[in-house]
Amino acid sequence: MSTKLARLPATSEEVGPERRQSARHPARAMAKLSSSHGEETEATLADVSMHGCCVKSKVAWLRTGTFITIGIAGESALPAIVRWVRDGSAGMEFLRPIPPECKEWHALLESSFGP
């Protein structure tokens, strides 16, 4: 027996909800990206939050679902997963929020750098 399901109307929240866990802050810093397969590149950090960041890079191996580490200013690299890639930019979600001991990352969060 098959039952047809009624289609629910879209609400404005369903069209484009803000899903981020915390606010993004504009940032400009060089970052080193390393894939789990050994590829490495430098990228420009465009924005950052406690839970992720956006970088500018056109490297071919940077694809959605790729596990990477991302580091800045010689600090320990943070593990992340690439969530989206388009037009020379990529969005990353950190596997854990930025730890308190990552002073350079927190300095980026606290800076008032504008676009």
KOLVEXVO-900336 format. One record per atom (N, C-alpha, C, O): residue in three letters; atom name; x negated, y negated, z negated. Coordinates in steps of 0.2 Angstrom, whole numbers. Example, Ala and Ser with C-alpha at 12.3 -4.5 7.8 and 13.67 -1.06 7.14 Angstrom:
% KOLVEXVO-900336
r:Ala, a:N, xx:-66, yy:28, zz:-39
r:Ala, a:CA, xx:-62, yy:22, zz:-39
r:Ala, a:C, xx:-66, yy:16, zz:-39
r:Ala, a:O, xx:-71, yy:17, zz:-42
r:Ser, a:N, xx:-64, yy:11, zz:-35
r:Ser, a:CA, xx:-68, yy:5, zz:-36
r:Ser, a:C, xx:-64, yy:0, zz:-39
r:Ser, a:O, xx:-67, yy:-6, zz:-40
***
This chain:
% KOLVEXVO-900336
r:Met, a:N, xx:-4, yy:6, zz:0
r:Met, a:CA, xx:0, yy:0, zz:0
r:Met, a:C, xx:-4, yy:-6, zz:0
r:Met, a:O, xx:-9, yy:-7, zz:-4
r:Ser, a:N, xx:-3, yy:-11, zz:4
r:Ser, a:CA, xx:-7, yy:-17, zz:5
r:Ser, a:C, xx:-3, yy:-23, zz:3
r:Ser, a:O, xx:3, yy:-23, zz:5
r:Thr, a:N, xx:-5, yy:-27, zz:-1
r:Thr, a:CA, xx:-2, yy:-33, zz:-3
r:Thr, a:C, xx:-5, yy:-39, zz:0
r:Thr, a:O, xx:-11, yy:-40, zz:-1
r:Lys, a:N, xx:-2, yy:-44, zz:3
r:Lys, a:CA, xx:-5, yy:-50, zz:5
r:Lys, a:C, xx:-6, yy:-55, zz:-1
r:Lys, a:O, xx:-1, yy:-56, zz:-5
r:Leu, a:N, xx:-11, yy:-58, zz:-2
r:Leu, a:CA, xx:-13, yy:-62, zz:-7
r:Leu, a:C, xx:-11, yy:-69, zz:-4
r:Leu, a:O, xx:-13, yy:-71, zz:1
r:Ala, a:N, xx:-8, yy:-73, zz:-9
r:Ala, a:CA, xx:-7, yy:-80, zz:-7
r:Ala, a:C, xx:-13, yy:-84, zz:-7
r:Ala, a:O, xx:-17, yy:-83, zz:-11
r:Arg, a:N, xx:-14, yy:-89, zz:-2
r:Arg, a:CA, xx:-20, yy:-93, zz:-2
r:Arg, a:C, xx:-19, yy:-99, zz:-7
r:Arg, a:O, xx:-14, yy:-102, zz:-6
r:Leu, a:N, xx:-24, yy:-100, zz:-11
r:Leu, a:CA, xx:-23, yy:-105, zz:-16
r:Leu, a:C, xx:-26, yy:-112, zz:-12
r:Leu, a:O, xx:-30, yy:-112, zz:-9
r:Pro, a:N, xx:-22, yy:-117, zz:-14
r:Pro, a:CA, xx:-24, yy:-123, zz:-11
r:Pro, a:C, xx:-31, yy:-126, zz:-14
r:Pro, a:O, xx:-32, yy:-125, zz:-20
r:Ala, a:N, xx:-35, yy:-129, zz:-10
r:Ala, a:CA, xx:-41, yy:-132, zz:-12
r:Ala, a:C, xx:-40, yy:-138, zz:-16
r:Ala, a:O, xx:-36, yy:-142, zz:-14
r:Thr, a:N, xx:-44, yy:-139, zz:-21
r:Thr, a:CA, xx:-43, yy:-145, zz:-25
r:Thr, a:C, xx:-50, yy:-149, zz:-24
r:Thr, a:O, xx:-54, yy:-146, zz:-21
r:Ser, a:N, xx:-50, yy:-155, zz:-25
r:Ser, a:CA, xx:-56, yy:-159, zz:-24
r:Ser, a:C, xx:-62, yy:-156, zz:-28
r:Ser, a:O, xx:-67, yy:-157, zz:-25
r:Glu, a:N, xx:-61, yy:-153, zz:-33
r:Glu, a:CA, xx:-66, yy:-150, zz:-37
r:Glu, a:C, xx:-69, yy:-144, zz:-34
r:Glu, a:O, xx:-75, yy:-143, zz:-34
r:Glu, a:N, xx:-65, yy:-141, zz:-30
r:Glu, a:CA, xx:-67, yy:-135, zz:-27
r:Glu, a:C, xx:-71, yy:-136, zz:-20
r:Glu, a:O, xx:-75, yy:-132, zz:-18
r:Val, a:N, xx:-70, yy:-142, zz:-18
r:Val, a:CA, xx:-73, yy:-144, zz:-11
r:Val, a:C, xx:-81, yy:-146, zz:-13
r:Val, a:O, xx:-85, yy:-143, zz:-9
r:Gly, a:N, xx:-82, yy:-149, zz:-18
r:Gly, a:CA, xx:-89, yy:-151, zz:-19
r:Gly, a:C, xx:-91, yy:-152, zz:-26
r:Gly, a:O, xx:-93, yy:-158, zz:-28
r:Pro, a:N, xx:-90, yy:-147, zz:-31
r:Pro, a:CA, xx:-91, yy:-149, zz:-38
r:Pro, a:C, xx:-99, yy:-150, zz:-39
r:Pro, a:O, xx:-103, yy:-147, zz:-36
r:Glu, a:N, xx:-100, yy:-154, zz:-44
r:Glu, a:CA, xx:-107, yy:-155, zz:-47
r:Glu, a:C, xx:-108, yy:-149, zz:-51
r:Glu, a:O, xx:-106, yy:-148, zz:-56
r:Arg, a:N, xx:-113, yy:-144, zz:-49
r:Arg, a:CA, xx:-114, yy:-138, zz:-52
r:Arg, a:C, xx:-121, yy:-138, zz:-56
r:Arg, a:O, xx:-122, yy:-134, zz:-60
r:Arg, a:N, xx:-124, yy:-144, zz:-56
r:Arg, a:CA, xx:-131, yy:-144, zz:-59
r:Arg, a:C, xx:-129, yy:-144, zz:-67
r:Arg, a:O, xx:-125, yy:-147, zz:-69
r:Gln, a:N, xx:-134, yy:-141, zz:-70
r:Gln, a:CA, xx:-134, yy:-141, zz:-78
r:Gln, a:C, xx:-136, yy:-147, zz:-81
r:Gln, a:O, xx:-134, yy:-149, zz:-87
r:Ser, a:N, xx:-140, yy:-151, zz:-78
r:Ser, a:CA, xx:-143, yy:-157, zz:-80
r:Ser, a:C, xx:-145, yy:-162, zz:-75
r:Ser, a:O, xx:-145, yy:-160, zz:-69
r:Ala, a:N, xx:-145, yy:-168, zz:-76
r:Ala, a:CA, xx:-146, yy:-173, zz:-71
r:Ala, a:C, xx:-153, yy:-173, zz:-68
r:Ala, a:O, xx:-158, yy:-171, zz:-71
r:Arg, a:N, xx:-153, yy:-174, zz:-62
r:Arg, a:CA, xx:-160, yy:-174, zz:-58
r:Arg, a:C, xx:-163, yy:-181, zz:-58
r:Arg, a:O, xx:-159, yy:-186, zz:-58
r:His, a:N, xx:-169, yy:-182, zz:-59
r:His, a:CA, xx:-173, yy:-188, zz:-59
r:His, a:C, xx:-177, yy:-189, zz:-53
r:His, a:O, xx:-181, yy:-184, zz:-52
r:Pro, a:N, xx:-177, yy:-194, zz:-50
r:Pro, a:CA, xx:-182, yy:-195, zz:-44
r:Pro, a:C, xx:-189, yy:-194, zz:-46
r:Pro, a:O, xx:-191, yy:-196, zz:-52
r:Ala, a:N, xx:-193, yy:-191, zz:-42
r:Ala, a:CA, xx:-200, yy:-190, zz:-44
r:Ala, a:C, xx:-205, yy:-190, zz:-38
r:Ala, a:O, xx:-202, yy:-188, zz:-33
r:Arg, a:N, xx:-211, yy:-192, zz:-39
r:Arg, a:CA, xx:-216, yy:-192, zz:-34
r:Arg, a:C, xx:-222, yy:-189, zz:-37
r:Arg, a:O, xx:-226, yy:-192, zz:-40
r:Ala, a:N, xx:-223, yy:-183, zz:-35
r:Ala, a:CA, xx:-230, yy:-179, zz:-37
r:Ala, a:C, xx:-231, yy:-174, zz:-32
r:Ala, a:O, xx:-227, yy:-171, zz:-29
r:Met, a:N, xx:-237, yy:-172, zz:-32
r:Met, a:CA, xx:-240, yy:-166, zz:-28
r:Met, a:C, xx:-239, yy:-160, zz:-32
r:Met, a:O, xx:-240, yy:-160, zz:-38
r:Ala, a:N, xx:-236, yy:-155, zz:-29
r:Ala, a:CA, xx:-235, yy:-148, zz:-32
r:Ala, a:C, xx:-238, yy:-143, zz:-28
r:Ala, a:O, xx:-239, yy:-143, zz:-22
r:Lys, a:N, xx:-240, yy:-138, zz:-32
r:Lys, a:CA, xx:-243, yy:-132, zz:-28
r:Lys, a:C, xx:-238, yy:-126, zz:-29
r:Lys, a:O, xx:-236, yy:-124, zz:-34
r:Leu, a:N, xx:-236, yy:-124, zz:-23
r:Leu, a:CA, xx:-231, yy:-118, zz:-23
r:Leu, a:C, xx:-235, yy:-112, zz:-21
r:Leu, a:O, xx:-239, yy:-112, zz:-17
r:Ser, a:N, xx:-233, yy:-106, zz:-25
r:Ser, a:CA, xx:-236, yy:-100, zz:-23
r:Ser, a:C, xx:-230, yy:-95, zz:-23
r:Ser, a:O, xx:-226, yy:-95, zz:-27
r:Ser, a:N, xx:-230, yy:-91, zz:-18
r:Ser, a:CA, xx:-225, yy:-86, zz:-17
r:Ser, a:C, xx:-227, yy:-79, zz:-21
r:Ser, a:O, xx:-233, yy:-78, zz:-22
r:Ser, a:N, xx:-222, yy:-75, zz:-22
r:Ser, a:CA, xx:-224, yy:-68, zz:-25
r:Ser, a:C, xx:-228, yy:-64, zz:-20
r:Ser, a:O, xx:-230, yy:-59, zz:-22
r:His, a:N, xx:-229, yy:-66, zz:-14
r:His, a:CA, xx:-232, yy:-62, zz:-9
r:His, a:C, xx:-239, yy:-65, zz:-8
r:His, a:O, xx:-243, yy:-63, zz:-3
r:Gly, a:N, xx:-241, yy:-70, zz:-11
r:Gly, a:CA, xx:-248, yy:-73, zz:-11
r:Gly, a:C, xx:-249, yy:-79, zz:-6
r:Gly, a:O, xx:-254, yy:-82, zz:-6
r:Glu, a:N, xx:-243, yy:-81, zz:-3
r:Glu, a:CA, xx:-244, yy:-88, zz:1
r:Glu, a:C, xx:-244, yy:-94, zz:-4
r:Glu, a:O, xx:-241, yy:-94, zz:-9
r:Glu, a:N, xx:-248, yy:-99, zz:-2
r:Glu, a:CA, xx:-248, yy:-105, zz:-6
r:Glu, a:C, xx:-248, yy:-111, zz:-1
r:Glu, a:O, xx:-250, yy:-111, zz:5
r:Thr, a:N, xx:-245, yy:-116, zz:-4
r:Thr, a:CA, xx:-245, yy:-123, zz:0
r:Thr, a:C, xx:-244, yy:-128, zz:-5
r:Thr, a:O, xx:-243, yy:-127, zz:-11
r:Glu, a:N, xx:-246, yy:-134, zz:-3
r:Glu, a:CA, xx:-244, yy:-140, zz:-7
r:Glu, a:C, xx:-238, yy:-143, zz:-4
r:Glu, a:O, xx:-236, yy:-143, zz:2
r:Ala, a:N, xx:-234, yy:-146, zz:-9
r:Ala, a:CA, xx:-228, yy:-150, zz:-7
r:Ala, a:C, xx:-227, yy:-156, zz:-11
r:Ala, a:O, xx:-230, yy:-157, zz:-16
r:Thr, a:N, xx:-223, yy:-160, zz:-9
r:Thr, a:CA, xx:-221, yy:-166, zz:-13
r:Thr, a:C, xx:-215, yy:-165, zz:-17
r:Thr, a:O, xx:-210, yy:-164, zz:-14
r:Leu, a:N, xx:-215, yy:-167, zz:-23
r:Leu, a:CA, xx:-209, yy:-166, zz:-28
r:Leu, a:C, xx:-205, yy:-172, zz:-26
r:Leu, a:O, xx:-207, yy:-178, zz:-27
r:Ala, a:N, xx:-199, yy:-171, zz:-25
r:Ala, a:CA, xx:-194, yy:-177, zz:-23
r:Ala, a:C, xx:-190, yy:-178, zz:-29
r:Ala, a:O, xx:-188, yy:-184, zz:-31
r:Asp, a:N, xx:-187, yy:-173, zz:-33
r:Asp, a:CA, xx:-184, yy:-174, zz:-39
r:Asp, a:C, xx:-184, yy:-168, zz:-44
r:Asp, a:O, xx:-187, yy:-163, zz:-42
r:Val, a:N, xx:-183, yy:-169, zz:-50
r:Val, a:CA, xx:-184, yy:-164, zz:-55
r:Val, a:C, xx:-178, yy:-165, zz:-61
r:Val, a:O, xx:-176, yy:-170, zz:-62
r:Ser, a:N, xx:-176, yy:-159, zz:-63
r:Ser, a:CA, xx:-172, yy:-159, zz:-69
r:Ser, a:C, xx:-175, yy:-153, zz:-74
r:Ser, a:O, xx:-180, yy:-150, zz:-72
r:Met, a:N, xx:-172, yy:-152, zz:-80
r:Met, a:CA, xx:-174, yy:-147, zz:-84
r:Met, a:C, xx:-173, yy:-140, zz:-81
r:Met, a:O, xx:-177, yy:-135, zz:-83
r:His, a:N, xx:-169, yy:-139, zz:-76
r:His, a:CA, xx:-167, yy:-133, zz:-73
r:His, a:C, xx:-169, yy:-132, zz:-66
r:His, a:O, xx:-168, yy:-126, zz:-63
r:Gly, a:N, xx:-172, yy:-137, zz:-63
r:Gly, a:CA, xx:-174, yy:-136, zz:-56
r:Gly, a:C, xx:-178, yy:-142, zz:-53
r:Gly, a:O, xx:-179, yy:-147, zz:-56
r:Cys, a:N, xx:-179, yy:-142, zz:-46
r:Cys, a:CA, xx:-182, yy:-147, zz:-43
r:Cys, a:C, xx:-181, yy:-147, zz:-36
r:Cys, a:O, xx:-179, yy:-142, zz:-33
r:Cys, a:N, xx:-183, yy:-152, zz:-32
r:Cys, a:CA, xx:-182, yy:-152, zz:-25
r:Cys, a:C, xx:-189, yy:-154, zz:-22
r:Cys, a:O, xx:-192, yy:-159, zz:-25
r:Val, a:N, xx:-192, yy:-151, zz:-17
r:Val, a:CA, xx:-198, yy:-152, zz:-14
r:Val, a:C, xx:-197, yy:-154, zz:-7
r:Val, a:O, xx:-193, yy:-151, zz:-4
r:Lys, a:N, xx:-202, yy:-157, zz:-4
r:Lys, a:CA, xx:-203, yy:-158, zz:3
r:Lys, a:C, xx:-208, yy:-154, zz:6
r:Lys, a:O, xx:-214, yy:-155, zz:4
r:Ser, a:N, xx:-207, yy:-150, zz:10
r:Ser, a:CA, xx:-212, yy:-145, zz:13
r:Ser, a:C, xx:-209, yy:-142, zz:19
r:Ser, a:O, xx:-203, yy:-140, zz:19
r:Lys, a:N, xx:-213, yy:-141, zz:24
r:Lys, a:CA, xx:-210, yy:-137, zz:30
r:Lys, a:C, xx:-213, yy:-131, zz:32
r:Lys, a:O, xx:-213, yy:-128, zz:37
r:Val, a:N, xx:-216, yy:-127, zz:26
r:Val, a:CA, xx:-219, yy:-121, zz:27
r:Val, a:C, xx:-214, yy:-116, zz:29
r:Val, a:O, xx:-208, yy:-116, zz:26
r:Ala, a:N, xx:-216, yy:-111, zz:33
r:Ala, a:CA, xx:-211, yy:-106, zz:36
r:Ala, a:C, xx:-209, yy:-101, zz:31
r:Ala, a:O, xx:-203, yy:-98, zz:31
r:Trp, a:N, xx:-213, yy:-99, zz:26
r:Trp, a:CA, xx:-212, yy:-94, zz:21
r:Trp, a:C, xx:-207, yy:-96, zz:16
r:Trp, a:O, xx:-205, yy:-92, zz:12
r:Leu, a:N, xx:-206, yy:-102, zz:15
r:Leu, a:CA, xx:-201, yy:-105, zz:10
r:Leu, a:C, xx:-194, yy:-104, zz:12
r:Leu, a:O, xx:-191, yy:-108, zz:16
r:Arg, a:N, xx:-191, yy:-99, zz:10
r:Arg, a:CA, xx:-184, yy:-97, zz:12
r:Arg, a:C, xx:-180, yy:-96, zz:5
r:Arg, a:O, xx:-182, yy:-94, zz:0
r:Thr, a:N, xx:-173, yy:-96, zz:6
r:Thr, a:CA, xx:-169, yy:-95, zz:1
r:Thr, a:C, xx:-170, yy:-88, zz:-2
r:Thr, a:O, xx:-170, yy:-83, zz:2
r:Gly, a:N, xx:-170, yy:-88, zz:-8
r:Gly, a:CA, xx:-171, yy:-81, zz:-12
r:Gly, a:C, xx:-178, yy:-79, zz:-13
r:Gly, a:O, xx:-179, yy:-75, zz:-17
r:Thr, a:N, xx:-183, yy:-83, zz:-11
r:Thr, a:CA, xx:-190, yy:-82, zz:-12
r:Thr, a:C, xx:-192, yy:-84, zz:-19
r:Thr, a:O, xx:-190, yy:-89, zz:-22
r:Phe, a:N, xx:-195, yy:-79, zz:-23
r:Phe, a:CA, xx:-197, yy:-81, zz:-29
r:Phe, a:C, xx:-204, yy:-84, zz:-29
r:Phe, a:O, xx:-208, yy:-82, zz:-25
r:Ile, a:N, xx:-205, yy:-90, zz:-32
r:Ile, a:CA, xx:-211, yy:-94, zz:-32
r:Ile, a:C, xx:-213, yy:-96, zz:-39
r:Ile, a:O, xx:-210, yy:-95, zz:-44
r:Thr, a:N, xx:-219, yy:-99, zz:-39
r:Thr, a:CA, xx:-221, yy:-103, zz:-45
r:Thr, a:C, xx:-223, yy:-110, zz:-42
r:Thr, a:O, xx:-225, yy:-110, zz:-37
r:Ile, a:N, xx:-221, yy:-115, zz:-46
r:Ile, a:CA, xx:-223, yy:-121, zz:-45
r:Ile, a:C, xx:-226, yy:-125, zz:-50
r:Ile, a:O, xx:-224, yy:-125, zz:-56
r:Gly, a:N, xx:-232, yy:-128, zz:-48
r:Gly, a:CA, xx:-236, yy:-131, zz:-54
r:Gly, a:C, xx:-238, yy:-138, zz:-52
r:Gly, a:O, xx:-238, yy:-140, zz:-46
r:Ile, a:N, xx:-239, yy:-143, zz:-57
r:Ile, a:CA, xx:-241, yy:-149, zz:-55
r:Ile, a:C, xx:-247, yy:-151, zz:-60
r:Ile, a:O, xx:-247, yy:-148, zz:-66
r:Ala, a:N, xx:-251, yy:-155, zz:-58
r:Ala, a:CA, xx:-256, yy:-158, zz:-62
r:Ala, a:C, xx:-260, yy:-153, zz:-66
r:Ala, a:O, xx:-262, yy:-154, zz:-72
r:Gly, a:N, xx:-262, yy:-147, zz:-64
r:Gly, a:CA, xx:-266, yy:-142, zz:-67
r:Gly, a:C, xx:-262, yy:-139, zz:-73
r:Gly, a:O, xx:-265, yy:-135, zz:-76
r:Glu, a:N, xx:-256, yy:-140, zz:-74
r:Glu, a:CA, xx:-252, yy:-137, zz:-79
r:Glu, a:C, xx:-250, yy:-129, zz:-77
r:Glu, a:O, xx:-251, yy:-128, zz:-71
r:Ser, a:N, xx:-248, yy:-125, zz:-82
r:Ser, a:CA, xx:-246, yy:-119, zz:-80
r:Ser, a:C, xx:-240, yy:-119, zz:-75
r:Ser, a:O, xx:-236, yy:-124, zz:-76
r:Ala, a:N, xx:-240, yy:-115, zz:-70
r:Ala, a:CA, xx:-235, yy:-115, zz:-65
r:Ala, a:C, xx:-228, yy:-112, zz:-68
r:Ala, a:O, xx:-228, yy:-108, zz:-72
r:Leu, a:N, xx:-223, yy:-115, zz:-66
r:Leu, a:CA, xx:-216, yy:-113, zz:-68
r:Leu, a:C, xx:-213, yy:-108, zz:-63
r:Leu, a:O, xx:-214, yy:-109, zz:-57
r:Pro, a:N, xx:-211, yy:-102, zz:-65
r:Pro, a:CA, xx:-207, yy:-98, zz:-61
r:Pro, a:C, xx:-201, yy:-100, zz:-59
r:Pro, a:O, xx:-197, yy:-103, zz:-63
r:Ala, a:N, xx:-199, yy:-99, zz:-52
r:Ala, a:CA, xx:-193, yy:-102, zz:-49
r:Ala, a:C, xx:-190, yy:-98, zz:-44
r:Ala, a:O, xx:-194, yy:-93, zz:-41
r:Ile, a:N, xx:-184, yy:-99, zz:-42
r:Ile, a:CA, xx:-181, yy:-96, zz:-36
r:Ile, a:C, xx:-179, yy:-101, zz:-31
r:Ile, a:O, xx:-176, yy:-106, zz:-33
r:Val, a:N, xx:-180, yy:-100, zz:-25
r:Val, a:CA, xx:-178, yy:-105, zz:-20
r:Val, a:C, xx:-171, yy:-104, zz:-18
r:Val, a:O, xx:-169, yy:-99, zz:-17
r:Arg, a:N, xx:-167, yy:-109, zz:-20
r:Arg, a:CA, xx:-159, yy:-109, zz:-19
r:Arg, a:C, xx:-157, yy:-111, zz:-12
r:Arg, a:O, xx:-152, yy:-109, zz:-10
r:Trp, a:N, xx:-161, yy:-116, zz:-9
r:Trp, a:CA, xx:-159, yy:-118, zz:-2
r:Trp, a:C, xx:-165, yy:-121, zz:1
r:Trp, a:O, xx:-169, yy:-124, zz:-2
r:Val, a:N, xx:-164, yy:-121, zz:8
r:Val, a:CA, xx:-170, yy:-124, zz:12
r:Val, a:C, xx:-166, yy:-128, zz:18
r:Val, a:O, xx:-162, yy:-125, zz:21
r:Arg, a:N, xx:-168, yy:-134, zz:19
r:Arg, a:CA, xx:-165, yy:-137, zz:25
r:Arg, a:C, xx:-169, yy:-144, zz:26
r:Arg, a:O, xx:-171, yy:-147, zz:22
r:Asp, a:N, xx:-170, yy:-145, zz:33
r:Asp, a:CA, xx:-173, yy:-151, zz:35
r:Asp, a:C, xx:-180, yy:-153, zz:32
r:Asp, a:O, xx:-181, yy:-159, zz:30
r:Gly, a:N, xx:-184, yy:-148, zz:30
r:Gly, a:CA, xx:-190, yy:-150, zz:27
r:Gly, a:C, xx:-190, yy:-151, zz:20
r:Gly, a:O, xx:-195, yy:-153, zz:17
r:Ser, a:N, xx:-184, yy:-149, zz:17
r:Ser, a:CA, xx:-184, yy:-149, zz:9
r:Ser, a:C, xx:-181, yy:-143, zz:7
r:Ser, a:O, xx:-179, yy:-139, zz:10
r:Ala, a:N, xx:-183, yy:-141, zz:0
r:Ala, a:CA, xx:-181, yy:-135, zz:-3
r:Ala, a:C, xx:-179, yy:-137, zz:-10
r:Ala, a:O, xx:-182, yy:-140, zz:-14
r:Gly, a:N, xx:-173, yy:-133, zz:-12
r:Gly, a:CA, xx:-171, yy:-134, zz:-19
r:Gly, a:C, xx:-173, yy:-128, zz:-23
r:Gly, a:O, xx:-172, yy:-122, zz:-21
r:Met, a:N, xx:-176, yy:-129, zz:-29
r:Met, a:CA, xx:-178, yy:-123, zz:-33
r:Met, a:C, xx:-174, yy:-123, zz:-40
r:Met, a:O, xx:-173, yy:-128, zz:-42
r:Glu, a:N, xx:-173, yy:-117, zz:-42
r:Glu, a:CA, xx:-170, yy:-117, zz:-49
r:Glu, a:C, xx:-175, yy:-113, zz:-53
r:Glu, a:O, xx:-178, yy:-108, zz:-51
r:Phe, a:N, xx:-178, yy:-116, zz:-59
r:Phe, a:CA, xx:-182, yy:-113, zz:-63
r:Phe, a:C, xx:-179, yy:-107, zz:-66
r:Phe, a:O, xx:-173, yy:-107, zz:-68
r:Leu, a:N, xx:-183, yy:-102, zz:-68
r:Leu, a:CA, xx:-180, yy:-96, zz:-71
r:Leu, a:C, xx:-179, yy:-97, zz:-78
r:Leu, a:O, xx:-175, yy:-94, zz:-81
r:Arg, a:N, xx:-182, yy:-102, zz:-81
r:Arg, a:CA, xx:-181, yy:-104, zz:-88
r:Arg, a:C, xx:-181, yy:-112, zz:-88
r:Arg, a:O, xx:-185, yy:-115, zz:-84
r:Pro, a:N, xx:-178, yy:-115, zz:-92
r:Pro, a:CA, xx:-179, yy:-123, zz:-93
r:Pro, a:C, xx:-186, yy:-124, zz:-94
r:Pro, a:O, xx:-190, yy:-120, zz:-97
r:Ile, a:N, xx:-188, yy:-130, zz:-92
r:Ile, a:CA, xx:-195, yy:-133, zz:-93
r:Ile, a:C, xx:-197, yy:-132, zz:-101
r:Ile, a:O, xx:-193, yy:-135, zz:-105
r:Pro, a:N, xx:-202, yy:-129, zz:-103
r:Pro, a:CA, xx:-204, yy:-128, zz:-110
r:Pro, a:C, xx:-207, yy:-134, zz:-113
r:Pro, a:O, xx:-209, yy:-138, zz:-109
r:Pro, a:N, xx:-206, yy:-136, zz:-119
r:Pro, a:CA, xx:-208, yy:-142, zz:-122
r:Pro, a:C, xx:-216, yy:-143, zz:-121
r:Pro, a:O, xx:-218, yy:-149, zz:-121
r:Glu, a:N, xx:-220, yy:-138, zz:-121
r:Glu, a:CA, xx:-227, yy:-139, zz:-120
r:Glu, a:C, xx:-229, yy:-141, zz:-113
r:Glu, a:O, xx:-235, yy:-143, zz:-112
r:Cys, a:N, xx:-225, yy:-141, zz:-108
r:Cys, a:CA, xx:-226, yy:-144, zz:-101
r:Cys, a:C, xx:-226, yy:-151, zz:-101
r:Cys, a:O, xx:-221, yy:-154, zz:-99
r:Lys, a:N, xx:-231, yy:-155, zz:-104
r:Lys, a:CA, xx:-231, yy:-162, zz:-105
r:Lys, a:C, xx:-230, yy:-166, zz:-98
r:Lys, a:O, xx:-226, yy:-171, zz:-98
r:Glu, a:N, xx:-233, yy:-164, zz:-93
r:Glu, a:CA, xx:-233, yy:-167, zz:-86
r:Glu, a:C, xx:-226, yy:-167, zz:-83
r:Glu, a:O, xx:-223, yy:-172, zz:-81
r:Trp, a:N, xx:-222, yy:-161, zz:-84
r:Trp, a:CA, xx:-215, yy:-160, zz:-82
r:Trp, a:C, xx:-211, yy:-165, zz:-85
r:Trp, a:O, xx:-207, yy:-168, zz:-83
r:His, a:N, xx:-212, yy:-165, zz:-92
r:His, a:CA, xx:-207, yy:-169, zz:-96
r:His, a:C, xx:-209, yy:-177, zz:-95
r:His, a:O, xx:-204, yy:-181, zz:-95
r:Ala, a:N, xx:-215, yy:-178, zz:-93
r:Ala, a:CA, xx:-217, yy:-185, zz:-92
r:Ala, a:C, xx:-213, yy:-187, zz:-85
r:Ala, a:O, xx:-210, yy:-193, zz:-85
r:Leu, a:N, xx:-212, yy:-183, zz:-80
r:Leu, a:CA, xx:-208, yy:-184, zz:-74
r:Leu, a:C, xx:-201, yy:-185, zz:-76
r:Leu, a:O, xx:-198, yy:-190, zz:-73
r:Leu, a:N, xx:-198, yy:-181, zz:-81
r:Leu, a:CA, xx:-191, yy:-182, zz:-83
r:Leu, a:C, xx:-190, yy:-189, zz:-86
r:Leu, a:O, xx:-185, yy:-191, zz:-85
r:Glu, a:N, xx:-195, yy:-191, zz:-90
r:Glu, a:CA, xx:-194, yy:-197, zz:-94
r:Glu, a:C, xx:-196, yy:-203, zz:-90
r:Glu, a:O, xx:-194, yy:-209, zz:-92
r:Ser, a:N, xx:-199, yy:-203, zz:-84
r:Ser, a:CA, xx:-201, yy:-209, zz:-81
r:Ser, a:C, xx:-195, yy:-212, zz:-77
r:Ser, a:O, xx:-190, yy:-209, zz:-76
r:Ser, a:N, xx:-196, yy:-218, zz:-76
r:Ser, a:CA, xx:-191, yy:-222, zz:-73
r:Ser, a:C, xx:-192, yy:-223, zz:-65
r:Ser, a:O, xx:-190, yy:-228, zz:-62
r:Phe, a:N, xx:-196, yy:-218, zz:-62
r:Phe, a:CA, xx:-198, yy:-219, zz:-55
r:Phe, a:C, xx:-191, yy:-219, zz:-51
r:Phe, a:O, xx:-187, yy:-214, zz:-52
r:Gly, a:N, xx:-191, yy:-224, zz:-46
r:Gly, a:CA, xx:-185, yy:-224, zz:-42
r:Gly, a:C, xx:-187, yy:-222, zz:-35
r:Gly, a:O, xx:-193, yy:-222, zz:-33
r:Pro, a:N, xx:-182, yy:-221, zz:-31
r:Pro, a:CA, xx:-183, yy:-219, zz:-24
r:Pro, a:C, xx:-187, yy:-224, zz:-20
r:Pro, a:O, xx:-188, yy:-223, zz:-14
***
